Amino acid sequence: MNDSSSQDDLYNSLKTGLSETEFAPIMQALEIPCRQELVGMPHPPGATVALILKGLRVDSSTLTAAILSAPLRDHLGQQQIEERFGPAVWNLVRNVRWLNAFNVYSPELIADPNQAEILRRMLLAMVDDVRAVVIKLGYQVNRLRNLAKAEYEVRRYIARETLDIYSRLANRLGIGQLKWELEDLSFRYLHPQVYKKIATSLTENRSCREKHLQNFVEIVKQRLYEENIKTEIFGRPKHIYSIWKKMQRKQVDFKDIYDLLAVRIIVDKVATCYSTLGVVHGLWQYLPQEFDDYIANPKTNGYQSLHTVVFGPENAMVEVQIRTPEMDQFAEFGIAAHWRYKEGGKHDQAVERSLANLRRLLDNKDDDQLLDDFRTDLYTDRIFVLTPKGEIKELRRGATPLDFAYSIHTEIGHRCRGAKVNQRIVPLSYSLQSGELVEILTTRNGTPSRNWLESHLGYLRTPNARSKVRHWFRKQDHDRNLRDGKIILEKQLQLSKITQINETSLARHFRLPRFEDLLISLGRADIGPEQLKNALGVEKKANDVLDIVAGRRGSLPAASSDITVQGVDNLLTAFAQCCKPVPGDRITGFISIRKGLVIHRQDCRNMVALDPEKQDRQIHVDWGEAPEPRSVDLSICAIDRSGLLRDITQILASDHINIQQMGTHKDLRDNTVKITLTAEICHIDQLSQTIDRIRQLPSILEIFRDG
């Protein structure tokens, strides 16, 4: 840079508001030689972008990265930048370089609104520090400013891309300064005649508008002062592109746009908003159809303000917005609310929180927590990949090429036999990353593989793709499913080293009426290999129980039909005395070394606290078809009164419950009595009903089941 005064101006502009420590890396970045010198440029490459971003009050790291991200400094590698500026600046530079090199935009692609939205989200998702997107927007503004001498088609392409992608991103990030300039410059290249006509009309009437606006503000200020209302009033500029959009939307000419004069009034509280509105409406006539009370009736996105249009001094129409500082802050920080209103995008709380944080970050230089929020919040559960035609697909994080194939078309997924990522062959279980170009290799008559459904192999990780594969198998021929099911079962039996199974028991495990239905379900992938493996493991434990019981027949109680183990009844069992299960209780079996198969309630404290190394000795059991009555212990606490025992025993007798044992203990200190009894219960429902009836007796404090 030969002009020392120009260099001094640049340094002074960038240094404003920064300490010597903050400015030092910026100065160092400016002094690094470029890959080649550009003749006639007033500032080093990247410096102009830094000046653009300076107006946003971004931090020192962002300005430094903006300078180092210039294409003519792409010879600087990771080691050089990290050694001189630290890893955070390098990370920003790396992200901006990727964004500057990214080019999948095409007018045909953006013709699909969904693709336009996905592309914008992809750009946000591809960087782990969203400040890189802010720098990219600065480069896009600079690009448009220097686009006038480019070829006609180049100008139109870049302008269209800017309106479709980058101005929308600026809008989302709440960076109005960049948004307005991106829109106006793009509109100028796309519709030069219309732009010139509107600009000329604005210029011709500017002095008149400013006069009307100044007069309006002075009158309102004076009147509000008389009413003891403290306020801040300022004009709200209208931009050429937004004027044209309104002309298009309302189908009117420039002269019919009535809100070219616009002011915003900020007052202290909600009640004052309405008082101020009364003052404004008292001064001038208003258009009823243009009045909106977004305070009493907020927009669905949470936006609040009073909007009105009045015929001001000399009958000039003025748009007025009245709001509190909190509402104005929400309009500034609630970025997601604003862009959804303008663009009609989807609700996404993570995006809303992150983008609001970004606007705060621009105004707070040293907020490390906000920086951490950015690196984790935006689209952490999504990836965005490209088809060979440039179409963008949004998938859940961890998705594979096979998931991608099914997202394109079901038949593509069925016939998939391989994949290329960035022109390189990868396994079908490869985890895709955002920004990768994916090409699916298919065969003419391909069909899904059952291995794709085995979760531990990692072929499919999205529910939609797995559902499509299962559906394909369900549609296949009955005989083929039966045959394939037999093969699957035989293979799993060999792997599990099981030589004999109870077919009825195994089918019942899956709640199927017949063993053949089980084989068909296996064949069409309704039951997966892991489910079968687990069921066979239970079956093997049942056989182990039979062996244990057979070996200890002399030391166990007699066999009964109370309990069924995987469809096998008449087993020798013992009932745990710690919880005394009764028919109807949810039960579990435990293979005891001394007692064989012991039946516990599933909520038994001994089963809940079972050591991990003993948990594999638990086995699934059910009550048999005709379980015998079982003993249960009850405890009753009550205030002692005459006839208490009689009332309790009458309920037990009426419910046909036999009392085996009963005891009482009276506490003279508070005149309470504790009654313990053991009764024979046929079913848990009978027990519950009896407990409820006893609980409703007078003076009963508590009744509960022991164990």
C-alpha positions, 0 to 999 in steps of 0.5 A: 500500500503506497499511500501512507495517508490511506494506510493511516486511515485504514488503521485508525478506522479498524483500531477505533474502540479496540485496545492495543492488545486487541488491535495488535493481531489485526495490525500483524495480519495487515502486514503479512505479504500477499501471494501477489500484489494488486495494482490500484487497490486502496487497501490490502485484500481482506482489509475492506471486508474487515472495515465492513464488519467493523461497523457490526462491532465484531471482536478482534478475532473476527476482524483478524480472520477476515483479513487472513481469509482473503484469497490472496493469503491462501498460501498461509497454512494452519501452522503459520496462522496458529503459531502467530494468531492462535487456533481460534483464528485458524478455525475461523479462517478455515471455515471462511475459506470453505464458505468462499470455495463453496459453490453448489448454487444454481437457479434451477436448484433454488427454484425448489423452495425446500432446496433453497432453505436446506442450502441456507441451513447447510451453510450454517451447519458446515461451520462450527463457529457461526462468525465465519458466516458473518465474515462470508457475508462481508466478502459477499458485500465487497464482491457486489460492490466491485461487480459493476465491470463484470460480464452481464451474466456473471452479475446476474448470477451472483446477484441472484445467488445473493438474494436467494442465499446470502441476504436471507442469512444476513436477515436470519443473523439480524445484521440489517446493515449487511442485509439491506446492502446485499439486497439493494446491490443485487436488485440493482444488477437484476433490475437496473431500470426499475432500480434507477427509477425508484432511486431517482424518485427517492432522490427527487423527494428526499428533501421533502421527505426529510422535512416532513419527517423532522416536522412530524418528530418535533410535533410528537416530541413536544406533545409527549413532553407535555404529557410527561411521557419520556420517549426516544423517536427516530426515523426508520429508513426505507430501502429500494429493494424493500420498496420494490417488494412492497410495490410487487406485493400490493400491486401499486406504483411508487407514488402509492407507497404511503409509508416511505416516511416511517418513525419508531417511538420507544417508551418505558412500559406497555401502558405508555405505548397505548398512551402514546398511541392516543397522543399520535391519533389525537394529533392526526387522522389514522388509517383504520385498516393499517392499525395493528395491535401486536402487543395485545395480539402478538404475532405467532413468533412473539413479536410485539409492537403497535403499528399505525399509519397517520396523515401527518403534517401537510397530509403526508402519510407516516408509518409509526411503530410504538414499543417498549425497550424490551420489545425493541430488544426482542425485535433485535435479539429475537432474530429467528422471529423476524426472519420467520415472519419474512421468509415463512421458515420452520420453527427450530428452537436451537436455531432461534437460540443460537442466532439470537446469541450470535447477535448478542456476541456481535455486541459483546466481544469477550463472551466465551460462553456464547462462543461455546453455545454457537459451536454446539447448538446449530444443527448438531443433530443434522448433516447436509450432503450433495447428490451428483446433480448438486441437490442437497439432502438433509439427514440425521447425524451419523447417516450412512450412504445407504440411508442417503440412497433411501432418502433419494428413492426407495428403489435406489436404496433397494438396488444400492451395492456401493457408494462413492464419497467425494469420488472415493469408494467407501463402505456402506456403513461409512458415517457421512459428513456435511458438505460431502458429495455422495454417489450411489452405485446400483445394480439392475436387479438388486434387492435389500440384504437382511444384514442391513437390519442388523444394528451392530453392523451399522448399515442403516441408522435412520428409521425411515430407511429401516422401515423401507427395508422391512416393508420390502421383506414383508411383501415377499412370497410366503413360502420364501419367507418361511424358507428363509426363516428356517435358515435364519433360525438354524443358523442362530441355533448353531451360533448359540450351540442349542440342539433342541427348542420348544417351538410352542414356547418360542412362538409364545415368547413373540406373542405369535400363535404358531411356530410357522408364524415365527418362521415367516416373521423371521423371513420377512425381517419383522423379527430381527436377528438380535431379537431371536438371539435374545429369545434363544438365550432365554430358552437356553436358560429355561433348559438349564432350569429343567436340568437344575430342577431334575438334579435336585428333585429330592430337595425341592417341593413337589411340582405344581402347575402354579408356574410356567417357564417358557411354556413348560409347566409342572416344574419344581419351584419354590416361592420366595418368603421375602416377597411372597408373590401371589397369582397376578403379581408380576414375577420373575424366576431366579436360579438359586444354587441351593433351592433351584428355581425361586419365584420372586415378585419383580419389584422384590427388594432382593431382585431390584438390588441383585448383583450384576454378576447374578442378573443372568440367572434371572429367567422369565416365568408366568403364572400357570393356567390354574395357580393355587392360593398363596400366602401374603402378609399384611400390616394395618395401622389404625386408631384403636376402637371398639369393633375394629378387628370385627370389621376387618375380619368381616371384609376378609370373610366376605371376600372368601379370604382365609386368615392363617395367622393374626397378631396385634400390638397396641401403642398406649401413647397415641392409642394406635394399634398395629395389626399383622395378618397372613392370609391366603390370596387367589389372585392379586386383583382379589388382594387389591380389592380387599385392601381398598375395602379395609382402607375405607374403614373408619380409623384406618391410618395405613394398610400395606403388603409386607415384603 
